[in-house]
Amino acid sequence: MHPKLHLSPNKNWCNDPVGFIYYQGQYHLFYQYFPYGCTWGTMHWYHAVSKDLVHWQNLGIALYPSKYYDANGCFSGSSIEVDGKMYIYYTSVKYLQPNPENIHKTLNDAFEASQSMLISEDGIHFDNINQKRLIIPAFKENEIGHPTHTRDPKVWFYNGKYYMVIVSKYFDEHNHGQGQLLFYTSDDAINWSYQNNYRGVQLGDMWECPDIFTVNQQQLLIMSPERTETHGYPSHTRITTCYFNHENCTMSQLGELRFLDYGRDLYAPQTTLDQDGNRIFVGWMRMPVKDQGDWRGLFTMPRIIEYHDNHIYTDVHPNIKNQFIVDTQQFDYQKPTMIHVCLKHGDSINIGGYVLTYQDCLLANRENVFIDCDEDVDLICQTPPIDYCELDIYIDQYIIETYVNHGYYVLSHIVYHLDNTIQCNCKYEIKTVK
């Protein structure tokens, strides 16, 4: 059974949200997709649309391998509107040592990554034969970036010019892999010139899915560093304040690189502007096991990013909040549900086996609603310390999103086999959708 308010593939595997854009009266959200099973493989772009961020329609595959340079995958990227057309940017992948036992995998991590684009006249039709072009060829050794680990172009328009940020890897004097951001500019969104890089922090060895934007006059950076943890998922998404100089494409990090979501299942989010000009994002929720049928992977509800009082807030989008208008006393985890509760120090709420406890921080325990799997997944997570604990908890089949103090922090988890009980020693309210 699919969740009701969280986009998921009809079948097969999905991962990163890509190409997120409000275009010609609709939200277009593409996502990385493997059409042949519930495991990662040759990446395609699947296309979903929505008029309200609530009701999504899966339309089908938009981008697929069709050129020599993208023969083994159309990896993550972004979309912008140029002269009424949709310009799509993505990382094109060509295997150098194909696996003879599985054409969807490469041996020894041997592939080359270049950056490509496709122009769609209407955001509905995608000519993979005639409208693709290579815009940044794969690097050679010792060039600007890594020939294999360079990807995830995010493009934006500012003051008459187009900008692109790409993540890449370099090796320091000790031959340790480090992450870096590469900055490009263009006058026409087609021909791109390298400008500068940013290597200002050592965190993991690759900073996937970078995103630079401004909220309330404060520039922010989201990225997903790989291999930063020794337990649980090794890669997590971070957010920080920053300063990016558009004149010379230099960047400085100003704030702490904190977790975007403290449940640590969320990864590789992408932002866009909604129809009212709010900065919003959707993230991929990693599902380590396939327990729900012939599909795997889903996406968070859209969240609004706000910045005030020197803090980054990520609260659920009002379009989602406004769906929960039916008061009820009966909890059914298979129906979208929102629970509002204020916990005092030492209080807890048990939602079908998923336990939230307030002890200076918010502690989440999913040990009883998870399935043994080969991956090392965090079963107990916590936020940083908080002064009070007001929670809006959204449950939708396989996912629980907990918004702490109106998005001051968020903690989201994939769960399996909830039951329809709630145990709590304080007052709470339950709302569901029509």
Sequence and secondary structure as in RCSB ss.txt:
>XXXX:A:sequence
MHPKLHLSPNKNWCNDPVGFIYYQGQYHLFYQYFPYGCTWGTMHWYHAVSKDLVHWQNLGIALYPSKYYDANGCF
SGSSIEVDGKMYIYYTSVKYLQPNPENIHKTLNDAFEASQSMLISEDGIHFDNINQKRLIIPAFKENEIGHPTHT
RDPKVWFYNGKYYMVIVSKYFDEHNHGQGQLLFYTSDDAINWSYQNNYRGVQLGDMWECPDIFTVNQQQLLIMSP
ERTETHGYPSHTRITTCYFNHENCTMSQLGELRFLDYGRDLYAPQTTLDQDGNRIFVGWMRMPVKDQGDWRGLFT
MPRIIEYHDNHIYTDVHPNIKNQFIVDTQQFDYQKPTMIHVCLKHGDSINIGGYVLTYQDCLLANRENVFIDCDE
DVDLICQTPPIDYCELDIYIDQYIIETYVNHGYYVLSHIVYHLDNTIQCNCKYEIKTVK
>XXXX:A:secstr
   SSS   SSEEEEEEEEEEEETTEEEEEEEEETTSSS  SBEEEEEEESSSSS EEEEEEE   SSTTTTBEE
EEEEEEETTEEEEEEEEEEESSEETTEEEEESTT EEEEEEEEEESSSS   TTTSEEEEE    TTSSS SSSE
EEEEEEEETTEEEEEEEEEEE TT  EEEEEEEEEESSSSS EEEEEE     SS EEEEEEEEETTEEEEEEEE
SS  SSS S   EEEEEEEETTTTEEEE S  EES TTS EEEEEEEE TTS EEEEEEE  SS  SSSEE EE 
  EEEEEETTEEEEEE HHHHTT  EE S   TTS EEEEEEE TT EEEETTEEEEESSSEEEE GGG    SS
   SEEE S  S EEEEEEEETTEEEEEETTTTEEEEEE     S EEESS EEEEE  
